[in-house]
Amino acid sequence: MPPTRWGDPAHAGPLPDGVRDLVSLVFPLVETPAAAEVAVPAPALPADLVDGLRELLGEEHVVLDDAVRRNRTRGKSTPDLLRQRAGDLADVPDVVVRPGGHDDVQAVLDYAAEHRIAVVPFGGGTSVTGGLAVERDGYTGVVSLDLGRMRSLLALDPVSSTATLGPGLRGPEAEALLAEHGLMLGHFPQSFEFATIGGFAATRSSGQSSAGYGRFDAMVVGLRAATPRGEVRLGGTAPSNASGPDLRELFLGSEGAFGVITEVTVRVRPLPEVKEYEGWHWPSFAAGADAMRALAQGDLLPTVLRLSDENETAINLARPDAIGGEGSAGPGGGGCLMIVGYEGTPAAVAAKKVAVAAALTDLGGTPLGAEPGEAWAAGRFNAPYLRDSLLDVGVIVETLETVTFWSNRERLYAAVRSALESALGEGTMVLCHISHVYATGCSLYFTVAAAGGTPGAGGEGRLDRWLAAKTAANDAIVASGASITHHHAVGTDHRDWLQPEIGDLGVAVLRAVKRELDPAGILNPGVLIP
Amino acid sequence: MPPTRWGDPAHAGPLPDGVRDLVSLVFPLVETPAAAEVAVPAPALPADLVDGLRELLGEEHVVLDDAVRRNRTRGKSTPDLLRQRAGDLADVPDVVVRPGGHDDVQAVLDYAAEHRIAVVPFGGGTSVTGGLAVERDGYTGVVSLDLGRMRSLLALDPVSSTATLGPGLRGPEAEALLAEHGLMLGHFPQSFEFATIGGFAATRSSGQSSAGYGRFDAMVVGLRAATPRGEVRLGGTAPSNASGPDLRELFLGSEGAFGVITEVTVRVRPLPEVKEYEGWHWPSFAAGADAMRALAQGDLLPTVLRLSDENETAINLARPDAIGGEGSAGPGGGGCLMIVGYEGTPAAVAAKKVAVAAALTDLGGTPLGAEPGEAWAAGRFNAPYLRDSLLDVGVIVETLETVTFWSNRERLYAAVRSALESALGEGTMVLCHISHVYATGCSLYFTVAAAGGTPGAGGEGRLDRWLAAKTAANDAIVASGASITHHHAVGTDHRDWLQPEIGDLGVAVLRAVKRELDPAGILNPGVLIP
């Protein structure tokens, strides 16, 4: 992954003509390539400490190479990309270390605590909330702890339907290892192709099949972590119990601040024999949302369930060729597009399809057949590439997400839209979809596109404009009584909005746990904890 | 609830003749009534501190009455009952205080912290793990914080399907308040009639409909607590999120050691229109357990699913009249009885019934019709009364439970049975059922009956015999790699077995959180934390 773009370079490319034409109707297009690569700053970690790390892990697993360090700098938020495009490498790690297993991680943490070296766990590098941008001040240096060597299927218990996975496994790698046994995990976030098992756990990821397979944290039955105080193993005895507070839930979402997750045990499932995705049309976002709520509260959820609002339906980012096409939701027909997906055995899929279709029809939905569903499935991981192409032509484009209870959905939706439109001005496009539902609430996922403003070289103007808009959106989310993040996590970008959500004592508890497990404060300093 | 017995005195009575005859075949029956009531020790809390509490709550809500204090002494484990029967009132609280709401609770905690008074939150008093037996040493006195006045439906959000409940609401009271709105919670543990909402949350209770409605902790979306450091509100923004560690999961299962839960927000559901319970026969416990596993892993769970092992099926404690009856599982037919219950709309129940019945038939089960199911439903909350009657005739009788992954079920089952039989000697009856299942594991719930040994007045011999057996069972559970408790919680009785489950660092984290929230250590001292 080149640092200034998303994913596989083979998939990168200029804006497709159809999209380019569409975007140019709304925003001025200004070719804005990344600045020429600036030199990577020399490592600040003292040479004797680098030698100490070499002694622990072996020479070949302590990397000072400029390209490797550049690629471990920050994550993939639009601000991260804009900073990279502008040649800002202030957050580059001094050294990249590559532990081979739990004991290596423990050794690095022990050494780092002794020498006050900041340690940034690195999985897929796909954080979009500044989860990889640590504070340098007060540390002898910053080490990127790359978990890329820890990529094994460590254990499989087919009777209990559990698998123990290395934290460095990327989504497709984990699925491929499980598929050899006829099994799957079923976790497909948009970052699936690059994000890792450890990252999914550390950030409470949620995937596109969450209606059927649940959030990633709900798939986890056990985990092992290395902390500066030593090893933690949790959940190895049972899926659920009454043995006091559930300490797994402290490490899930801990974003590397309490320890480094070195093994994750998850529930696995048989590979589905059938996968069917279809489209449904709704007269409005509210009508579609009410239908989702009815399915969730009636315990009648399909595997995939997502609903675009009128704007997102009209734009249909994933398939600009089809906009307004006959029979499809979109500007031609208006209303909102819902994707409904079914996976499982033929019998289970058939039964669920009948029941869900009956419920959706009763609720006012119109079936659109398989085509919109197949199109969604084909393009489901591609949006980040489109973002890069839009950044190339000077546009601001970014996503953000939140979650609340059903009764608060409309208020939250209006508040975030309004905040973004006010901050970014006329012509701003705010699209939204619901892609994660619960009996009691749902997520809202926003995509924002706006004119970049005065384009500085590499886009500094855009960065400031976006940061102001993001602050406005965060404030609106908090004022609406919603959560600051549904599945993107806290990182550094949401940190200042965590306190209103968990209160002063919630923050105090996080700090107390941090002090206990990481007394020297070396783990991901500045991330998560206010 | 009289302190030496379970529940409603109107339901108490001598052993039914059928059971008496059966038990007398196995154990010597020795009439062993409780000792004559001994005087309740005078309150040890200094009078000026009692006056201080009166100023906070009003005279009428600070109770020193002997009968009230006697009734707030310990819980309902067999050791608790045996100690009460023997006239041991060492754990009697000095004062019972009755706060009217969150602010009252906060005021009591502030006062208690200032004056080093131990505070024992008291809901239904149904703990069976010593959750109400606090350490007195080092405290100026012990206050029982009776939540019985906090019994309101505080808020209802029908759109989001959530209700906010007072912690002192007993199971039937909560259900009655929700039923006025056509809703229910659906949490039916054996202690349902007396246990409270706050207690369910603080101990991670699990009910008889957990297959359909989930564990109590999974029903909770939010909670409010008073701690000596102030108020905590968690989960008010959304059902699930990625806003760092899930701190709700620290308070769920905290057993009053971190704070007093003053409000619980739960998912509610429409009252089921249909409830159907039926019996199925399995040739063996293993065959029935495999069928449960298949349903759980196939996401095909009914509302109620429980399976008695061969011994429990033969004894069929709930219906001694029917033992060996024609067509029923039991000594006549051998094998194991499974209860399968369906609740919901007529359409949903009908559809689920067809699918489950097909699966169970495929797996080797034989339907027994509605009669065994109805009999189970009718007697589902009665076992504790039978225990009292058995204690009256000098028998040891108690239950214990654990949970593990499916692949470890047989090993755990054998180990616990063997430990109990070895400790209690020939003739010991060990019965078991599975009543809580997950995709990856299941609980095992044991009922033990054994000769009481040399009966001292009130049964001291029995107490020692049981405590030795319980220790052996706990050791066996830990050695088997299972959890020390599935839904009875830790209390004082399981505390020494928590460390092997969560490790030294897990214990250190609990202590760090305790220090942060309860620096004076006044909350339920001695409970939960090793």
Interface residues (C-beta under 8 A of the other chain):
Chain A: D157 V159 S160 S161 T162 T203 R204 S205 S206 R215 D217 V221 T227 R229 G230 E231 V232 R233 L234 G236 T237 A238 P239 S240 N241 A242 S243 G244 P245 D246 L247 R248 E249 L250 F251 L252 G253 S254 E255 F258 R267 R269 R293 Q297 G298 D299 A348 A351 A355 T402 V403 T404 F405 W406 S407 N408 Y438 A439 T440 G441 G481 A482 S483 I484 T485 H486 H487 H488 A489 V490 H494 L498 E501 I502 G503 D504 L505 G506 A508 V509 L510 R511 A512 V513 R515 E516 L517 L528 I529
Chain B: D157 V159 S160 S161 T162 T203 R204 S205 S206 R215 D217 V221 T227 R229 G230 E231 V232 R233 L234 G236 T237 A238 P239 S240 N241 A242 S243 G244 P245 D246 L247 R248 E249 L250 F251 L252 G253 S254 E255 F258 R267 R269 R293 Q297 G298 D299 A348 A351 A355 T402 V403 T404 F405 W406 S407 N408 Y438 A439 T440 G441 G481 A482 S483 I484 T485 H486 H487 H488 A489 V490 H494 L498 E501 I502 G503 D504 L505 G506 A508 V509 L510 R511 A512 V513 R515 E516 L517 L528 I529
